[in-house]
Every structure is written in structure tokens, then in C-alpha cells.
């Protein structure tokens, strides 16, 4: 009697573990989808993050080509470059995990133009107007210095 009871408990435990393994391996699909930045200019890059795609997945939209979602536990991410000729307006992107058929969507906005060309700093040369203004300032400083020296020489020579 004791052996049959122990065998029954052991079989029940193995069955519980065996049935729980596929449930633990399966995901519920993409959740917590986010886009950064929420508004992007034509030709700009979006960073898409999602959770729940342990084996990776894909992200697609009418505004950019299909891109791959990274694999791994925790937060999955993808980078997508918006096409240069995308019409400004609101768009939806879709996220689908490789191991699940569920699809999550998220809105983002495409703005007209290429945005600010920030960070060019010293990589651009001065314009012709800037060169003319700079040359005029240097010439004015040279004339002012020469006048100062000539006047100083006359007053110190006249005193003797």
C-alpha cells in the first residue's frame, strides 16, 4: 500500500513538471511596446522596444522596411530607419514574436523634413560673408593699432 501511494505521488509530481515546462517556455507575445522618439523626421531612426519575445521577432510598418527584433529575456529592441519619402502623418508599427502568433501595435508620427543637422560644429567651413566680416574686423584692428602707435610716437618725440 505504501509503495503504491509513493508511486502515485511521484507520478503526479512528474506529470505536473512535464505539463508546466511547455507553459513556461511559451510566451504570451509582445507586451509593453514603446517607440523612441515618438515623433521622427523623414529619414530618421526609431528605437522600438518590447518585452515577451524570448526568441526575437520582427517589426514592420508602412513607414520603414521590416526589421528584426532582438532575442533574449527581458527587453527586446530593434532599430528602424524611416524612409526618406514617407508621407508625414501618423503610422502604426506591428511587433510579432518568433515563437507566438500574437501581434502588438503602437503609434508613432513622421514629421516633414530632415530635422536639425545638429553636431556639425567644426565640420563646416565659414561662409563668404563670415570671411568678409572677419577680414574687415582684422583690417579695422590694424588701422586702429597703427594710428595709436603713430600718435604715441609724436607725443613722446615732441616732449624732448
Buried (B, 14 or more C-beta within 10 A) or exposed (E): EEEEEEEEEEEEEEEEEEEEEEEEEEBEBBBEBBBEEEEBBBBBEBEBBBBBBBBBBBBBBEBBEEBBBBBEEEEBBBEBBBBEEBEEEEBEBBBBBBBBEEEBEBEBBBBEEEEEEEEEEEEEEEEEEEEEEEEEEEEEEEEEEEEEEEEEEEEEEEEE
